[in-house]
Amino acid sequence: MIPRGLSGPRLATPIFYSAVILEAVVLCGLVASTRDCRIAISRHVLLYIAAALPFALALIAASRAQLPGLWGVLLLSMAMRGIAFAGPVLLSDDIYRYVWDGRVSLAGVDPYAHPPSDDALSSLRDENWARINHPTMRTIYPAGAQMLFAGLAWLAPHPNGFRAAMGLFDVLVVALIFALALGPFDSTLSSEQRRGHAARAALAYGLCPLACVESTMSGHLDSAALAGLLSALALLRTKRIAGFAVGLLLGLGAAIKLAPTLVLPFFARRRWTAALGFALGVTIFFAPFVRSGLDAFETLDAFARRWEGNAGPFALVKLALEKTITALAGASSSAQMVHLRSLDELALAVQGTFFSLHKDGPMDPQRPGAFPVTDLALAGTKALGALALLSTCIAAWRRRGGPLDQAYLVLAALVLVSPVLHPWYALWVLPLAAVRGVWPWFAFAAVLPLGYLPLFSWWTRGAWREPTWSMVAQTGTLLVAFGIWGYQRFRKSKKSSNRL
């Protein structure tokens, strides 16, 4: 996983712990910088990225150091998250929506029925109500997340209570990574070597600055869903555990965040009863919200149609499609309307329904199949992304690797083709990359905080402006890292073949 650059454990072990301490110091500086972050967001982001330098040194040293066991790994992980927890909620305001949804559910109100701005819910407002993002839109979070929010609102109805819970879920993820890496990932490893690999994999995620900040300082929900997915993967290796129970855990993760649904076929292929458990798990969580109907998907639909940001590969493909469509249609700009006569009948048939093609603007009755070039490019790019994701799913299905390898490939593809790449979205691939020893994803995670640079213009002028160089730097880092990683693997395989 990590290049061997240190001579032995006597030197590597103190270097490892020194790097961990240095990372903790940088994270303390990150927390301290939040006091005037709205003035100097670039300094805050710089400290966020700087924490990755001692983290990288710790991982390099870990390849030769005497590492702690599971409990030591968990203590180090908790310590890093404890530092992040000391900082205020700053880079994301999602946590306030979580708390609001939980309060609404506890009041006996369907969280999908009203947006936070609705006066029908005015009696539930508190000092954090004004901090809720997109208050005119209904909640986007699935039914499992709503039940989790309600439980947390009952236990600890403050944002800090929610943040602490998400931090604990993330520590559970660290423990599950350790368990997964102990398994038969590589049959040529001895039990001692597997323990070393497990410790390195768990530390790779447990000490990762992105995981610490996004799970505990910002309190993002993803760790809770990841716990369900990784638990299912771990139990899938245990023959004594029924596939039904494995599917139930996977359904729990999918009910909190939808991404685990993509890996269901790989589980069902191994144990067909996993599909039954998954169906039951999803039904348990979604049944209480059936009365919400399509209202439950309103914001998810808007997100899928309109949202895009900080996704370098997606932006590049979209730009190329815009140029191509503009040239083919003879349009003068990307805002010009292009009439696709083949869509006229479909646009008329679904107009006014949930599936309307003109949800973001009026429809011309004379030309119902007319759309701006930029909208066509956006739709085309999303279609290409969906095709790439489907192709990855098929390729993963045909591979001989187990569900862990297949889940890694599919979730990695999901992150890469997503039209929105918030920094915390990388959490979906990091645990599996740690188990498989694919370190380039951690290099990518190191620069993803650049995606927060537009916050200053958003706070001061209400305009979200992403620097192009930021997306280039993020995508370029991933490509260069994978190039180096591929070269390392090539040299290693060449040396192995020469020995034979």
C-alpha positions as CSV (number, residue, x, y, z in Angstrom):
1,M,0.0,0.0,0.0
2,I,2.7,2.5,1.1
3,P,6.1,2.8,-0.4
4,R,8.9,1.5,1.9
5,G,11.2,4.4,2.5
6,L,12.3,3.7,6.0
7,S,15.1,1.3,7.1
8,G,13.4,-0.5,10.1
9,P,11.0,-0.4,12.9
10,R,13.4,1.2,15.4
11,L,13.4,4.4,13.2
12,A,10.0,4.0,11.7
13,T,8.0,3.6,15.0
14,P,9.1,7.0,16.5
15,I,8.6,8.7,13.1
16,F,5.1,7.3,12.9
17,Y,4.1,8.6,16.3
18,S,5.8,11.9,15.8
19,A,3.9,12.3,12.5
20,V,0.6,11.5,14.3
21,I,1.4,14.2,16.9
22,L,2.3,16.7,14.2
23,E,-1.0,16.0,12.4
24,A,-2.9,16.5,15.7
25,V,-1.1,19.9,16.1
26,V,-2.1,21.0,12.6
27,L,-5.7,19.9,13.3
28,C,-5.6,22.1,16.4
29,G,-4.5,25.0,14.2
30,L,-7.4,24.2,11.8
31,V,-9.8,24.3,14.7
32,A,-8.3,27.6,16.0
33,S,-8.5,29.2,12.5
34,T,-12.3,28.8,12.5
35,R,-12.7,32.0,14.6
36,D,-12.1,34.3,11.6
37,C,-12.6,31.8,8.8
38,R,-15.3,33.8,7.1
39,I,-12.6,36.4,6.5
40,A,-9.8,34.0,5.5
41,I,-11.3,30.8,4.1
42,S,-8.2,30.2,2.1
43,R,-6.0,30.0,5.3
44,H,-8.5,27.5,6.7
45,V,-8.4,25.4,3.6
46,L,-4.6,25.6,3.5
47,L,-4.4,24.2,7.1
48,Y,-6.9,21.5,6.2
49,I,-4.7,20.4,3.3
50,A,-1.5,20.8,5.3
51,A,-2.8,18.2,7.8
52,A,-2.4,15.7,5.0
53,L,1.4,16.1,5.0
54,P,2.1,14.6,8.5
55,F,-0.7,12.1,7.7
56,A,1.2,10.9,4.6
57,L,4.4,10.7,6.6
58,A,2.6,8.6,9.2
59,L,1.4,6.2,6.5
60,I,4.8,5.8,5.0
61,A,6.3,5.1,8.4
62,A,3.5,2.7,9.2
63,S,4.8,0.4,6.5
64,R,7.7,-0.6,8.7
65,A,6.7,0.6,12.2
66,Q,5.4,-1.5,15.1
67,L,1.8,-0.5,15.1
68,P,-0.8,-0.7,17.8
69,G,-3.6,-3.3,17.8
70,L,-7.2,-2.6,17.3
71,W,-7.8,-0.7,20.5
72,G,-4.8,1.5,20.0
73,V,-5.9,2.3,16.5
74,L,-9.4,3.2,17.8
75,L,-7.9,5.4,20.5
76,L,-5.8,7.3,17.9
77,S,-8.9,7.7,15.7
78,M,-11.0,8.9,18.5
79,A,-8.3,11.4,19.6
80,M,-8.2,12.9,16.1
81,R,-12.0,13.2,15.9
82,G,-12.0,14.7,19.4
83,I,-9.8,17.5,18.1
84,A,-12.1,18.0,15.1
85,F,-15.1,18.0,17.4
86,A,-13.7,21.0,19.3
87,G,-14.2,23.1,16.2
88,P,-17.5,24.7,15.3
89,V,-19.7,23.7,12.4
90,L,-18.4,25.8,9.6
91,L,-17.7,24.2,6.2
92,S,-21.2,22.7,5.8
93,D,-24.6,23.4,7.3
94,D,-26.1,20.0,6.7
95,I,-26.1,19.2,10.4
96,Y,-28.8,21.8,11.0
97,R,-31.1,20.1,8.5
98,Y,-30.5,16.8,10.3
99,V,-31.5,18.3,13.7
100,W,-34.5,20.0,12.1
101,D,-35.8,16.8,10.5
102,G,-35.4,15.0,13.8
103,R,-37.3,17.6,15.7
104,V,-40.1,17.6,13.1
105,S,-40.4,13.8,13.3
106,L,-40.5,13.9,17.1
107,A,-43.4,16.3,16.8
108,G,-45.3,13.8,14.9
109,V,-45.1,15.6,11.6
110,D,-44.1,14.0,8.3
111,P,-40.6,15.5,7.5
112,Y,-41.4,15.3,3.8
113,A,-44.7,17.2,4.1
114,H,-43.3,20.7,4.6
115,P,-40.1,22.6,3.9
116,P,-38.6,24.4,7.0
117,S,-39.8,27.8,5.7
118,D,-43.4,26.6,5.9
119,D,-45.3,28.6,8.6
120,A,-47.1,25.4,9.6
121,L,-43.9,24.5,11.4
122,S,-43.1,27.9,12.9
123,S,-43.7,26.6,16.5
124,L,-40.7,24.2,16.0
125,R,-38.2,26.9,15.1
126,D,-35.2,27.6,17.4
127,E,-32.0,29.6,17.2
128,N,-30.5,27.2,14.6
129,W,-33.5,27.4,12.3
130,A,-32.0,30.3,10.3
131,R,-28.9,28.1,9.5
132,I,-30.8,25.4,7.7
133,N,-29.7,25.2,4.0
134,H,-32.3,25.6,1.3
135,P,-35.2,26.2,3.7
136,T,-37.8,26.5,0.9
137,M,-37.1,22.8,-0.1
138,R,-38.4,19.6,1.5
139,T,-35.8,17.3,3.0
140,I,-33.7,15.2,0.7
141,Y,-32.7,12.5,3.2
142,P,-34.1,8.9,3.0
143,A,-36.4,7.3,5.5
144,G,-33.6,5.5,7.4
145,A,-31.9,8.8,7.9
146,Q,-35.2,10.3,9.2
147,M,-35.5,7.6,11.8
148,L,-31.9,8.1,12.8
149,F,-32.5,11.9,13.1
150,A,-35.5,11.3,15.2
151,G,-33.6,9.0,17.6
152,L,-30.8,11.4,17.9
153,A,-33.2,14.4,18.4
154,W,-34.7,12.4,21.3
155,L,-31.3,11.5,22.9
156,A,-29.3,14.7,22.2
157,P,-31.3,17.4,20.3
158,H,-28.3,19.7,19.8
159,P,-26.1,19.8,16.7
160,N,-23.1,18.8,18.9
161,G,-25.0,15.7,19.9
162,F,-25.5,14.8,16.3
163,R,-21.9,15.5,15.5
164,A,-20.7,13.3,18.4
165,A,-22.9,10.5,17.1
166,M,-21.5,10.7,13.6
167,G,-18.0,10.7,15.0
168,L,-18.8,7.5,16.8
169,F,-20.2,6.0,13.6
170,D,-16.9,6.9,11.9
171,V,-14.9,5.2,14.7
172,L,-17.1,2.1,14.1
173,V,-16.1,2.4,10.4
174,V,-12.4,2.2,11.5
175,A,-13.1,-0.9,13.5
176,L,-14.9,-2.5,10.5
177,I,-12.0,-1.7,8.2
178,F,-9.7,-3.5,10.6
179,A,-12.0,-6.5,10.6
180,L,-12.3,-6.5,6.8
181,A,-8.5,-6.2,6.3
182,L,-8.0,-9.2,8.6
183,G,-9.9,-11.4,6.3
184,P,-8.5,-13.4,3.3
185,F,-7.7,-10.3,1.3
186,D,-4.4,-11.9,0.4
187,S,-4.0,-15.6,1.0
188,T,-0.2,-15.4,0.8
189,L,0.0,-13.3,4.0
190,S,0.7,-14.8,7.4
191,S,-1.5,-14.0,10.4
192,E,1.0,-11.5,11.7
193,Q,1.2,-9.9,8.3
194,R,-2.6,-9.7,8.1
195,R,-2.7,-8.0,11.5
196,G,-0.1,-5.5,10.2
197,H,-2.1,-4.9,7.1
198,A,-5.3,-4.5,9.1
199,A,-3.7,-1.9,11.4
200,R,-2.3,0.1,8.4
201,A,-5.7,0.0,6.6
202,A,-7.6,1.1,9.7
203,L,-5.1,3.8,10.5
204,A,-5.2,5.1,6.8
205,Y,-8.8,5.9,7.4
206,G,-8.7,6.6,11.1
207,L,-6.0,9.3,10.8
208,C,-7.2,10.7,7.4
209,P,-7.9,14.4,8.0
210,L,-10.8,14.4,5.6
211,A,-12.6,11.6,7.5
212,C,-11.9,13.3,10.9
213,V,-13.2,16.7,9.8
214,E,-16.1,15.7,7.7
215,S,-17.5,13.1,10.1
216,T,-17.0,15.0,13.4
217,M,-16.5,18.8,12.8
218,S,-19.2,18.9,10.1
219,G,-21.1,15.8,11.3
220,H,-22.0,14.3,7.9
221,L,-24.3,11.4,7.7
222,D,-22.2,9.2,5.4
223,S,-20.4,7.3,8.2
224,A,-23.7,5.9,9.5
225,A,-24.6,4.5,6.1
226,L,-21.0,3.2,5.6
227,A,-21.2,1.3,8.9
228,G,-24.2,-0.6,7.5
229,L,-22.4,-1.4,4.2
230,L,-19.1,-2.4,5.8
231,S,-20.9,-4.5,8.5
232,A,-22.6,-6.4,5.7
233,L,-19.3,-6.9,3.9
234,A,-17.7,-8.2,7.0
235,L,-20.5,-10.6,7.9
236,L,-20.7,-11.9,4.3
237,R,-17.4,-13.6,5.0
238,T,-18.8,-15.5,8.0
239,K,-20.5,-18.7,6.9
240,R,-22.4,-18.9,10.1
241,I,-24.3,-15.6,9.5
242,A,-27.3,-16.0,7.2
243,G,-27.4,-14.0,4.0
244,F,-30.7,-12.6,5.1
245,A,-29.0,-10.8,8.1
246,V,-26.3,-9.5,5.7
247,G,-28.9,-8.1,3.3
248,L,-30.8,-6.5,6.3
249,L,-27.6,-4.6,7.2
250,L,-27.1,-3.6,3.6
251,G,-30.7,-2.4,3.5
252,L,-30.1,-0.3,6.7
253,G,-27.2,1.4,5.0
254,A,-29.2,2.0,1.8
255,A,-32.1,3.4,3.8
256,I,-29.8,6.1,5.3
257,K,-28.0,6.8,2.0
258,L,-28.9,5.3,-1.3
259,A,-25.4,4.4,-2.6
260,P,-25.3,0.9,-1.0
261,T,-28.1,-0.2,-3.3
262,L,-25.6,-0.4,-6.1
263,V,-23.8,-3.3,-4.5
264,L,-26.9,-5.4,-3.8
265,P,-26.4,-7.6,-6.9
266,F,-23.0,-8.7,-5.7
267,F,-24.3,-9.7,-2.3
268,A,-27.3,-11.5,-3.8
269,R,-25.0,-13.4,-6.2
270,R,-23.1,-14.7,-3.2
271,R,-26.1,-15.4,-1.0
272,W,-29.5,-15.0,-2.7
273,T,-31.3,-14.6,0.7
274,A,-29.4,-11.2,1.0
275,A,-31.9,-9.8,-1.5
276,L,-34.8,-10.8,0.8
277,G,-33.1,-9.2,3.8
278,F,-32.4,-6.1,1.9
279,A,-36.0,-5.8,0.8
280,L,-37.2,-6.2,4.3
281,G,-34.7,-3.7,5.7
282,V,-35.7,-1.1,3.1
283,T,-39.4,-1.8,3.7
284,I,-39.2,-1.4,7.4
285,F,-37.7,2.1,7.1
286,F,-39.7,3.4,4.2
287,A,-43.1,2.0,5.1
288,P,-44.0,4.7,7.6
289,F,-43.4,7.3,4.9
290,V,-45.4,5.8,2.1
291,R,-48.1,8.3,2.6
292,S,-45.6,11.0,1.5
293,G,-45.9,9.8,-2.0
294,L,-43.7,11.6,-4.6
295,D,-43.3,14.5,-2.2
296,A,-40.5,12.4,-0.6
297,F,-38.6,12.6,-3.9
298,E,-39.2,16.2,-4.8
299,T,-35.8,17.6,-3.5
300,L,-33.9,14.5,-4.6
301,D,-35.4,15.0,-8.1
302,A,-34.3,18.7,-8.0
303,F,-30.8,17.7,-6.9
304,A,-30.5,15.1,-9.6
305,R,-31.6,17.5,-12.3
306,R,-29.9,20.8,-11.4
307,W,-27.0,20.4,-8.9
308,E,-23.5,20.3,-10.2
309,G,-20.2,21.4,-8.6
310,N,-16.6,20.7,-7.9
311,A,-16.6,17.7,-10.2
312,G,-13.7,18.1,-12.6
313,P,-14.3,15.2,-14.9
314,F,-18.0,15.9,-15.1
315,A,-17.4,19.6,-15.9
316,L,-14.9,18.7,-18.6
317,V,-17.3,16.4,-20.4
318,K,-20.1,18.9,-20.1
319,L,-18.0,21.7,-21.6
320,A,-17.1,19.4,-24.5
321,L,-20.7,18.5,-25.1
322,E,-21.7,22.2,-24.9
323,K,-19.2,23.1,-27.6
324,T,-20.2,20.1,-29.7
325,I,-24.0,20.8,-29.5
326,T,-23.5,24.6,-30.1
327,A,-21.5,23.8,-33.3
328,L,-23.8,21.2,-34.6
329,A,-26.9,23.3,-34.0
330,G,-25.3,26.5,-35.3
331,A,-26.1,28.2,-32.0
332,S,-24.4,31.4,-31.0
333,S,-24.2,30.6,-27.3
334,S,-24.9,27.9,-24.7
335,A,-28.0,29.7,-23.6
336,Q,-29.6,29.5,-27.1
337,M,-32.6,27.2,-27.5
338,V,-32.2,24.0,-29.6
339,H,-35.4,22.3,-30.9
340,L,-35.3,18.5,-30.7
341,R,-38.5,17.5,-32.6
342,S,-38.2,13.9,-31.5
343,L,-38.9,15.0,-27.9
344,D,-42.1,17.0,-28.8
345,E,-44.6,14.3,-28.1
346,L,-42.9,13.1,-24.9
347,A,-42.6,16.6,-23.6
348,L,-46.3,17.2,-24.1
349,A,-47.3,13.9,-22.6
350,V,-45.5,14.3,-19.3
351,Q,-45.9,18.1,-19.0
352,G,-47.5,19.0,-15.6
353,T,-46.6,15.7,-14.0
354,F,-43.7,14.7,-11.7
355,F,-41.8,13.6,-14.8
356,S,-42.1,16.9,-16.7
357,L,-39.1,17.8,-19.0
358,H,-39.6,21.5,-18.4
359,K,-39.4,21.7,-14.6
360,D,-36.8,24.4,-14.7
361,G,-38.5,26.7,-17.1
362,P,-41.6,27.3,-19.2
363,M,-42.4,25.2,-22.2
364,D,-43.1,26.7,-25.6
365,P,-46.4,25.0,-26.8
366,Q,-45.2,25.5,-30.4
367,R,-41.9,23.8,-29.7
368,P,-42.2,21.6,-26.7
369,G,-39.0,19.8,-27.5
370,A,-36.9,23.0,-27.3
371,F,-34.2,23.3,-24.6
372,P,-31.2,25.5,-24.0
373,V,-27.8,24.1,-25.1
374,T,-26.5,24.1,-21.6
375,D,-29.5,22.0,-20.4
376,L,-28.9,19.5,-23.2
377,A,-25.2,19.3,-22.4
378,L,-26.0,18.7,-18.7
379,A,-28.5,16.0,-19.5
380,G,-26.1,14.4,-21.9
381,T,-23.2,14.4,-19.5
382,K,-25.4,12.8,-16.8
383,A,-26.5,10.1,-19.3
384,L,-22.9,9.4,-20.1
385,G,-22.1,9.2,-16.4
386,A,-24.9,6.8,-15.9
387,L,-23.7,4.7,-18.8
388,A,-20.1,4.7,-17.4
389,L,-21.5,3.6,-14.0
390,L,-23.6,0.8,-15.5
391,S,-20.5,-0.4,-17.5
392,T,-18.5,-0.5,-14.3
393,C,-21.2,-2.5,-12.6
394,I,-21.2,-5.0,-15.5
395,A,-17.4,-5.2,-15.4
396,A,-17.4,-5.7,-11.7
397,W,-20.0,-8.5,-12.0
398,R,-17.8,-10.3,-14.5
399,R,-14.7,-10.1,-12.3
400,R,-13.6,-13.0,-10.2
401,G,-13.0,-10.8,-7.1
402,G,-15.3,-10.9,-4.1
403,P,-18.0,-8.4,-3.1
404,L,-15.5,-6.1,-1.5
405,D,-13.6,-5.6,-4.7
406,Q,-16.8,-5.2,-6.6
407,A,-18.2,-2.7,-4.1
408,Y,-14.9,-0.7,-4.4
409,L,-15.1,-0.5,-8.2
410,V,-18.7,0.6,-8.3
411,L,-18.4,3.1,-5.5
412,A,-15.2,4.5,-6.9
413,A,-17.0,4.9,-10.3
414,L,-19.9,6.6,-8.5
415,V,-17.6,9.2,-7.0
416,L,-15.9,9.9,-10.3
417,V,-19.0,10.3,-12.4
418,S,-21.0,12.3,-9.9
419,P,-22.0,15.8,-11.1
420,V,-21.5,17.0,-7.5
421,L,-18.4,16.1,-5.7
422,H,-18.6,17.5,-2.2
423,P,-15.4,16.6,-0.3
424,W,-17.2,14.2,2.1
425,Y,-18.4,12.2,-0.9
426,A,-14.9,10.6,-1.0
427,L,-15.7,8.9,2.3
428,W,-17.6,6.3,0.3
429,V,-14.5,5.0,-1.4
430,L,-11.8,5.6,1.3
431,P,-12.6,2.6,3.6
432,L,-12.5,0.1,0.7
433,A,-9.5,1.7,-0.8
434,A,-7.7,1.4,2.6
435,V,-8.5,-2.4,2.7
436,R,-7.3,-2.9,-0.8
437,G,-4.2,-0.7,-0.4
438,V,-5.1,1.8,-3.1
439,W,-3.4,4.9,-1.7
440,P,-4.1,7.3,-4.5
441,W,-7.6,7.9,-3.1
442,F,-6.0,9.3,0.0
443,A,-3.9,11.7,-2.1
444,F,-7.2,12.8,-3.7
445,A,-8.8,13.2,-0.3
446,A,-5.9,15.5,0.7
447,V,-6.8,18.1,-2.0
448,L,-10.6,17.8,-2.0
449,P,-10.8,20.6,0.7
450,L,-10.1,23.0,-2.3
451,G,-13.8,22.5,-3.0
452,Y,-14.5,24.8,-0.1
453,L,-12.8,27.9,-1.6
454,P,-16.0,29.3,-3.1
455,L,-17.5,29.6,0.4
456,F,-16.2,33.1,0.9
457,S,-18.0,34.5,-2.2
458,W,-21.1,32.6,-1.1
459,W,-21.1,34.1,2.4
460,T,-20.4,37.6,1.2
461,R,-22.1,37.9,-2.1
462,G,-24.4,34.9,-2.4
463,A,-22.5,33.7,-5.5
464,W,-20.9,30.2,-5.7
465,R,-17.8,30.6,-8.0
466,E,-15.5,27.7,-8.3
467,P,-12.0,28.4,-9.5
468,T,-11.2,26.3,-12.5
469,W,-7.7,25.6,-11.3
470,S,-9.1,24.1,-8.1
471,M,-11.0,21.4,-10.0
472,V,-7.9,20.8,-12.3
473,A,-5.7,20.4,-9.2
474,Q,-8.0,17.9,-7.6
475,T,-8.5,15.8,-10.8
476,G,-4.8,16.1,-11.7
477,T,-3.7,14.9,-8.2
478,L,-5.9,11.8,-8.6
479,L,-4.5,11.0,-12.1
480,V,-0.9,11.6,-11.1
481,A,-1.3,9.5,-8.0
482,F,-2.8,6.6,-9.9
483,G,0.0,6.9,-12.5
484,I,2.6,6.5,-9.7
485,W,0.6,3.7,-8.1
486,G,0.3,1.8,-11.4
487,Y,4.0,2.2,-12.0
488,Q,4.8,0.8,-8.5
489,R,2.6,-2.2,-9.2
490,F,4.2,-2.8,-12.6
491,R,7.7,-2.8,-11.1
492,K,6.6,-5.1,-8.3
493,S,5.0,-7.6,-10.7
494,K,8.1,-7.4,-12.9
495,K,10.4,-8.2,-10.0
496,S,8.2,-11.1,-9.0
497,S,8.2,-12.5,-12.5
498,N,12.0,-12.2,-12.6
499,R,12.4,-14.2,-9.4
500,L,10.3,-17.0,-10.9
